[in-house]
Amino acid sequence: MITDELKNEFCSEVMDYAKTKENSFIDATIHVAEKFGFGPEMGAKLLSKPLIEKIRIEGEDINLIPKMSKLPF
């Protein structure tokens, strides 16, 4: 069962791992999910919105996902 405590702990570990090991957020998510004993699919359900946004931007930068169009302001 997914609890808020588990979500917070997971997101915190992903952020810490990405910063201290200088890895991508995608790699950090996979590593921490394996550390917690489940796959990336379950890890994705535990991510916070700001972390999802960072992963989306990272995916766009490495052409893993199509870039979102931006308004010309």
C-alpha positions as CSV (number, residue, x, y, z in Angstrom):
1,M,0.0,0.0,0.0
2,I,1.3,3.5,-0.9
3,T,1.4,5.8,2.0
4,D,2.4,9.5,2.1
5,E,5.4,8.5,4.3
6,L,6.6,6.1,1.7
7,K,6.2,8.7,-1.1
8,N,8.1,11.3,0.9
9,E,10.9,8.9,1.8
10,F,11.2,7.6,-1.8
11,C,11.3,11.2,-3.3
12,S,13.8,12.3,-0.7
13,E,16.1,9.3,-1.5
14,V,15.8,10.0,-5.3
15,M,16.7,13.7,-4.8
16,D,19.6,12.8,-2.5
17,Y,21.0,10.1,-4.8
18,A,20.8,12.3,-7.9
19,K,22.6,15.1,-6.1
20,T,25.3,13.2,-4.3
21,K,26.1,10.7,-7.0
22,E,25.7,13.3,-9.8
23,N,23.4,11.0,-11.7
24,S,20.3,11.7,-13.7
25,F,16.9,11.7,-12.0
26,I,15.9,8.8,-14.3
27,D,18.9,6.7,-13.1
28,A,18.3,7.8,-9.5
29,T,14.7,6.7,-9.6
30,I,15.6,3.3,-11.0
31,H,18.3,2.8,-8.4
32,V,16.2,3.8,-5.5
33,A,13.2,1.7,-6.7
34,E,15.5,-1.3,-6.8
35,K,16.9,-0.4,-3.3
36,F,13.3,-0.4,-2.0
37,G,12.7,-3.8,-3.6
38,F,10.3,-2.9,-6.5
39,G,10.5,-2.0,-10.2
40,P,10.5,1.4,-11.9
41,E,6.8,1.1,-12.6
42,M,6.0,1.2,-8.9
43,G,8.6,3.8,-8.3
44,A,6.9,6.0,-10.9
45,K,3.8,6.0,-8.8
46,L,5.7,7.3,-5.8
47,L,7.2,10.3,-7.5
48,S,6.1,13.9,-6.6
49,K,5.0,16.3,-9.2
50,P,8.2,18.4,-9.1
51,L,10.3,15.3,-9.5
52,I,8.1,14.1,-12.4
53,E,8.7,17.5,-14.1
54,K,12.5,17.2,-13.6
55,I,12.4,13.8,-15.2
56,R,10.3,15.0,-18.1
57,I,12.7,17.9,-18.8
58,E,15.6,15.5,-18.5
59,G,13.9,13.1,-20.9
60,E,13.4,15.9,-23.4
61,D,17.0,17.0,-23.2
62,I,18.3,13.6,-24.1
63,N,15.6,13.1,-26.8
64,L,14.0,10.3,-24.9
65,I,10.5,11.9,-25.2
66,P,9.3,14.6,-27.6
67,K,9.8,18.2,-26.5
68,M,6.7,20.0,-25.3
69,S,6.0,23.1,-27.4
70,K,6.5,26.3,-25.5
71,L,4.6,29.5,-25.9
72,P,6.5,32.3,-27.6
73,F,6.5,34.9,-24.7
